[in-house]
């Protein structure tokens, strides 16, 4: 979720269509779904609104590019995406605007896990099902949350840094703590370090998914702590460029294997992160599946419009549906750790972007 540091829009395409094109009947069987007996739903037909949190991040730019392609493959009539520009209030307005246009389904990537409830309530009153992508709401009705395990993001970053930094100060540049994603990643990283790597001292930068904030606060922190040994970026799409630029401006950007190298672990799996791993500027990232977010966002909204429901359990696309507090269901998609050992894997979505 970036700002001024990342401007260039990336264009993406989906490869390995067979791997993504999972048959609906197989998915339903694997998820233990049941046919809804109520009259709710539109029979799987009708327009679907798709609302993005922002478009200044390569991650969300790629997701935006995947949406119309996966909508077509899933047989969903998706309207042109709407960008809420990092404004939770605008996102509620966007939801209401889409509902007023008569959409029969909504796919929303919430900016604020609590604030989104107002929009979800509006959709429920109109009988319009909603699928949440990337961020789970704290309250409100959704047919499914399509997301990866964000606690695992923080733990994977912690373990990588703990295994490559013997001791000293490490920084986590956090996301917005109004989002469950920011809270999950921050808390998991912090707890993991305390439990498993007591020789590390965690310094924290609250950056709200804002690249300018990350850059200025990292600059200040490095002035006071020039002996930083590692950095965890909770969103590479937002934080990668400003972090590398800040380190370079202070002559602290050394490649892996060289004296003075600061070990960096990121999240997102964008092409820029993969290239940075190849060149040794960063060491690892967790690949958040932008392609699968679009794919299964479309799959689940169509299923919800047909009145179908799901229950916890394994799926046939290497994920598990879990029940969150309040009874919300979440399909936790795979998000592998990427290092120099597997950075060229053609299955990584970041390697399919042109």
C-alpha positions as CSV (number, residue, x, y, z in Angstrom):
1,X,0.0,0.0,0.0
2,X,2.3,2.7,-1.2
3,X,2.6,6.4,-1.8
4,X,5.0,8.7,-3.7
5,X,7.9,6.4,-3.8
6,X,6.2,4.0,-6.1
7,X,4.5,5.5,-9.2
8,X,5.1,3.2,-12.1
9,X,2.1,1.0,-12.9
10,X,3.0,-2.6,-13.7
11,X,1.0,-4.6,-16.2
12,X,0.5,-8.2,-15.5
13,X,-0.7,-11.4,-17.1
14,X,-1.7,-14.7,-15.7
15,X,0.3,-17.8,-16.6
16,X,-0.4,-21.4,-15.7
17,X,-4.1,-20.9,-16.4
18,X,-4.8,-24.5,-15.7
19,X,-3.3,-24.2,-12.2
20,X,-5.7,-21.3,-11.4
21,X,-8.7,-22.5,-13.2
22,X,-10.1,-24.8,-10.6
23,X,-13.5,-26.3,-11.4
24,X,-16.3,-25.0,-9.3
25,X,-17.7,-28.3,-8.4
26,X,-14.3,-29.6,-7.1
27,X,-13.8,-26.6,-5.0
28,X,-17.3,-26.9,-3.5
29,X,-16.7,-30.5,-2.6
30,X,-13.3,-29.8,-1.1
31,X,-14.6,-27.0,1.0
32,X,-17.6,-28.9,2.2
33,X,-20.0,-26.4,0.9
34,X,-23.7,-26.6,1.1
35,X,-26.5,-25.3,-1.1
36,X,-28.4,-22.5,0.5
37,X,-32.1,-23.2,0.6
38,X,-33.2,-19.6,1.1
39,X,-34.2,-17.4,-1.8
40,X,-31.2,-15.2,-1.2
41,X,-28.8,-14.8,-4.1
42,X,-29.2,-13.8,-7.7
43,X,-28.6,-17.2,-9.2
44,X,-25.0,-16.2,-9.9
45,X,-25.9,-13.5,-12.4
46,X,-25.7,-9.8,-12.2
47,X,-23.1,-7.1,-12.0
48,X,-20.4,-7.3,-9.4
49,X,-18.6,-4.2,-8.0
50,X,-14.9,-4.5,-7.1
51,X,-13.5,-1.9,-4.7
52,X,-9.7,-1.5,-4.2
53,X,-8.0,0.1,-1.2
54,X,-5.5,2.0,-3.3
55,X,-3.6,1.9,-6.6
56,X,-0.2,3.4,-5.7
57,X,1.3,0.0,-4.9
58,X,2.6,-2.5,-7.5
59,X,0.8,-5.2,-5.5
60,X,-2.6,-3.6,-5.9
61,X,-1.8,-2.6,-9.5
62,X,-1.2,-6.3,-10.3
63,X,-4.4,-7.3,-8.4
64,X,-6.3,-4.7,-10.4
65,X,-4.9,-6.2,-13.6
66,X,-5.9,-9.7,-12.6
67,X,-9.5,-8.8,-11.8
68,X,-11.0,-8.5,-15.3
69,X,-9.2,-11.6,-16.5
70,X,-10.2,-13.8,-13.6
71,X,-13.7,-12.4,-13.7
72,X,-14.0,-13.5,-17.3
73,X,-12.6,-17.0,-16.5
74,X,-15.0,-17.4,-13.6
75,X,-18.1,-16.1,-15.5
76,X,-18.5,-13.0,-13.4
77,X,-19.8,-9.7,-14.8
78,X,-17.4,-7.4,-13.0
79,X,-17.7,-3.6,-13.3
80,X,-14.7,-1.4,-13.7
81,X,-12.8,-1.4,-10.4
82,X,-13.2,1.5,-8.0
83,X,-10.2,2.9,-6.1
84,X,-10.8,4.2,-2.6
85,X,-7.4,6.0,-2.5
86,X,-6.4,4.9,1.0
87,X,-9.5,6.6,2.6
88,X,-11.7,4.4,4.7
89,X,-14.6,7.0,4.6
90,X,-14.4,7.1,0.8
91,X,-14.5,3.3,0.8
92,X,-17.9,3.3,2.5
93,X,-19.1,5.9,0.0
94,X,-17.8,3.7,-2.8
95,X,-19.7,0.7,-1.5
96,X,-22.9,2.8,-1.3
97,X,-22.4,4.1,-4.8
98,X,-22.0,0.5,-6.1
99,X,-25.1,-0.6,-4.3
100,X,-27.1,2.3,-5.7
101,X,-26.0,1.1,-9.2
102,X,-27.8,-2.2,-8.5
103,X,-24.8,-4.6,-8.2
104,X,-25.7,-8.1,-7.1
105,X,-22.4,-8.8,-5.4
106,X,-19.3,-6.9,-4.1
107,X,-15.7,-7.8,-3.8
108,X,-14.0,-5.4,-1.4
109,X,-10.4,-5.0,0.0
110,X,-11.1,-3.3,3.3
111,X,-8.9,-0.4,4.4
112,X,-10.0,-0.4,8.0
113,X,-11.1,-3.6,9.7
114,X,-13.6,-1.8,12.0
115,X,-14.8,1.0,9.7
116,X,-15.8,-1.4,6.9
117,X,-18.7,-2.6,9.0
118,X,-20.9,0.3,7.9
119,X,-20.5,-0.6,4.3
120,X,-21.1,-4.3,5.0
121,X,-24.3,-3.4,6.9
122,X,-25.6,-1.4,3.9
123,X,-24.9,-4.4,1.6
124,X,-26.7,-6.8,4.0
125,X,-29.7,-4.6,4.1
126,X,-30.0,-4.7,0.4
127,X,-29.4,-8.5,0.2
128,X,-26.1,-8.1,-1.6
129,X,-23.4,-10.6,-0.7
130,X,-19.8,-9.4,-0.1
131,X,-16.4,-11.1,-0.3
132,X,-13.6,-9.4,1.5
133,X,-10.1,-9.7,0.0
134,X,-6.7,-9.3,1.8
135,X,-8.2,-7.8,5.0
136,X,-10.8,-9.4,7.3
137,X,-13.5,-7.2,8.9
138,X,-13.9,-7.2,12.6
139,X,-17.7,-7.2,12.3
140,X,-20.2,-7.4,9.5
141,X,-21.4,-10.1,7.2
142,X,-19.2,-11.4,4.4
143,X,-19.6,-14.6,2.4
144,X,-15.9,-15.3,2.6
145,X,-12.6,-13.6,3.4
146,X,-9.9,-14.4,0.8
147,X,-6.6,-13.8,2.5
148,X,-3.3,-15.4,3.5
149,X,-2.3,-16.1,7.1
150,X,-0.9,-12.7,8.2
151,X,0.3,-14.1,11.5
152,X,2.5,-16.5,9.5
153,X,3.9,-13.5,7.6
154,X,5.3,-12.0,10.8
155,X,6.5,-15.3,12.0
156,X,8.3,-16.1,8.8
157,X,10.0,-12.7,8.8
158,X,11.0,-13.2,12.4
159,X,12.5,-16.7,11.8
160,X,14.4,-15.5,8.7
161,X,16.0,-12.6,10.6
162,X,16.6,-14.6,13.7
163,X,18.4,-17.2,11.7
164,X,20.6,-14.7,9.8
165,X,21.2,-12.0,12.5
166,X,22.9,-13.3,15.6
167,X,22.1,-10.4,17.8
168,X,21.5,-6.6,17.8
169,X,18.8,-4.2,16.7
170,X,16.2,-5.1,14.0
171,X,13.4,-2.8,12.8
172,X,9.9,-3.7,11.7
173,X,8.2,-1.1,9.5
174,X,4.6,-1.7,10.4
175,X,1.4,-1.3,8.4
176,X,-1.7,0.5,9.6
177,X,-2.8,-0.9,13.0
178,X,-6.4,-0.1,12.1
179,X,-6.1,-3.1,9.7
180,X,-6.1,-6.6,11.1
181,X,-3.2,-7.2,8.7
182,X,-1.0,-4.6,10.4
183,X,-1.9,-5.9,13.8
184,X,-1.3,-9.6,12.9
185,X,2.1,-9.0,11.3
186,X,3.3,-6.7,14.0
187,X,2.2,-8.8,16.9
188,X,3.4,-12.1,15.4
189,X,6.8,-10.6,14.6
190,X,7.2,-9.1,18.1
191,X,6.1,-12.2,19.9
192,X,8.2,-14.5,17.8
193,X,11.4,-12.5,18.5
194,X,10.7,-12.3,22.2
195,X,10.1,-16.1,22.4
196,X,12.7,-17.5,20.0
197,X,15.4,-14.8,19.5
198,X,16.0,-12.9,22.7
199,X,19.3,-11.6,21.4
200,X,17.4,-9.3,19.0
201,X,16.1,-5.9,20.0
202,X,13.0,-4.9,18.0
203,X,12.5,-1.2,17.1
204,X,9.3,-0.3,15.5
205,X,8.1,2.3,12.9
206,X,4.3,2.8,12.6
207,X,4.0,3.8,8.9
208,X,0.3,3.2,8.1
209,X,1.1,1.7,4.6
210,X,2.6,5.2,3.7
211,X,5.9,5.2,1.9
212,X,6.7,8.8,2.8
213,X,6.1,8.1,6.4
214,X,8.3,5.0,6.3
215,X,11.1,6.9,4.6
216,X,11.2,9.8,7.0
217,X,10.8,7.7,10.2
218,X,13.5,5.2,9.0
219,X,15.8,8.1,8.3
220,X,15.3,9.5,11.8
221,X,15.7,6.0,13.4
222,X,18.9,5.3,11.5
223,X,20.4,8.6,12.7
224,X,19.9,7.4,16.3
225,X,20.7,3.7,15.6
226,X,23.3,3.4,12.9
227,X,24.0,-0.2,14.1
228,X,20.7,-1.7,12.8
229,X,21.3,-5.3,11.7
230,X,17.9,-6.2,10.1
231,X,14.7,-4.8,8.7
232,X,11.2,-6.3,8.3
233,X,9.0,-4.5,5.7
234,X,5.4,-5.4,6.2
235,X,4.5,-4.3,2.7
236,X,7.1,-4.3,0.0
237,X,4.8,-2.6,-2.5
238,X,4.8,0.5,-0.2
239,X,8.1,0.2,1.7
240,X,10.7,-1.4,-0.6
241,X,11.6,1.7,-2.7
242,X,11.8,4.2,0.2
243,X,13.7,1.8,2.4
244,X,16.4,1.1,-0.3
245,X,16.6,4.8,-1.1
246,X,17.0,5.8,2.5
247,X,19.7,3.2,3.1
248,X,21.5,4.3,-0.1
249,X,21.4,7.9,0.9
250,X,23.2,7.0,4.1
251,X,25.7,4.7,2.4
252,X,24.2,1.8,4.3
253,X,23.0,-0.3,1.3
254,X,25.4,-3.2,1.0
255,X,24.5,-6.3,-0.9
256,X,24.2,-9.7,0.7
257,X,27.5,-11.2,1.6
258,X,29.3,-7.9,1.9
259,X,30.4,-6.4,5.2
260,X,27.8,-4.1,6.6
261,X,24.8,-5.7,4.8
262,X,21.5,-5.2,6.6
263,X,19.3,-8.3,6.3
264,X,15.9,-7.3,4.9
265,X,12.8,-9.4,4.8
266,X,9.7,-8.1,3.0
267,X,6.0,-9.0,2.3
268,X,4.1,-9.0,-1.0
269,X,6.1,-10.8,-3.7
270,X,6.0,-8.0,-6.3
271,X,8.5,-8.2,-9.2
272,X,10.6,-5.4,-7.7
273,X,11.2,-7.5,-4.5
274,X,12.2,-10.5,-6.5
275,X,14.7,-8.5,-8.5
276,X,16.0,-7.0,-5.2
277,X,16.6,-10.6,-3.9
278,X,18.4,-11.5,-7.1
279,X,20.7,-8.5,-6.8
280,X,21.3,-9.0,-3.0
281,X,19.7,-5.8,-2.0
282,X,17.2,-7.6,0.1
283,X,17.2,-11.2,1.3
284,X,13.7,-12.6,1.3
285,X,10.0,-11.8,0.9
286,X,6.7,-13.6,1.6
287,X,4.8,-13.8,-1.7
288,X,1.2,-12.6,-1.1
289,X,-0.9,-14.2,-3.9
290,X,-2.3,-11.3,-5.9
291,X,-3.4,-13.6,-8.7
292,X,-5.2,-16.0,-6.3
293,X,-6.8,-13.1,-4.4
294,X,-8.4,-12.0,-7.7
295,X,-9.2,-15.6,-8.7
296,X,-10.9,-16.7,-5.5
297,X,-12.5,-13.3,-4.9
298,X,-14.4,-13.9,-8.1
299,X,-15.1,-17.5,-7.4
300,X,-16.6,-16.9,-3.9
301,X,-18.7,-14.0,-5.0
302,X,-20.3,-16.0,-7.7
303,X,-20.9,-18.9,-5.3
304,X,-22.5,-16.4,-2.8
305,X,-24.7,-15.0,-5.5
306,X,-25.8,-18.5,-6.3
307,X,-26.7,-19.0,-2.6
308,X,-24.0,-21.4,-1.8
309,X,-22.3,-21.6,1.5
310,X,-19.1,-23.1,2.9
311,X,-17.7,-24.6,6.1
312,X,-14.2,-24.9,7.6
313,X,-11.8,-27.4,6.2
314,X,-9.1,-28.0,3.5
315,X,-9.7,-27.0,-0.1
316,X,-8.4,-28.5,-3.3
317,X,-6.3,-25.4,-4.0
318,X,-3.7,-25.9,-1.2
319,X,-5.5,-23.7,1.3
320,X,-7.7,-24.1,4.4
321,X,-10.9,-22.4,5.3
322,X,-10.9,-21.4,8.9
323,X,-13.5,-19.8,11.1
324,X,-12.6,-16.4,12.5
325,X,-14.1,-14.8,15.7
326,X,-17.7,-13.9,15.0
327,X,-18.2,-16.9,12.7
328,X,-16.6,-15.3,9.6
329,X,-15.0,-17.8,7.3
330,X,-11.6,-17.1,5.7
331,X,-9.9,-19.1,2.9
332,X,-6.2,-18.8,3.9
333,X,-4.3,-19.1,0.7
334,X,-0.7,-20.2,0.5
335,X,2.0,-17.5,0.8
336,X,5.5,-19.0,0.4
337,X,8.8,-17.5,1.7
338,X,10.9,-16.4,-1.3
339,X,14.8,-16.4,-1.0
340,X,17.6,-16.5,-3.5
341,X,17.1,-20.3,-3.6
342,X,13.6,-20.2,-5.1
343,X,13.3,-16.6,-6.5
344,X,13.2,-17.8,-10.1
345,X,10.3,-20.3,-9.5
346,X,7.9,-19.8,-12.4
347,X,4.9,-20.5,-10.1
348,X,5.5,-17.2,-8.2
349,X,3.0,-14.6,-9.5
350,X,5.7,-12.0,-9.3
351,X,7.6,-13.8,-12.1
352,X,4.6,-13.6,-14.4
353,X,4.3,-9.8,-14.5
354,X,5.5,-8.1,-17.6
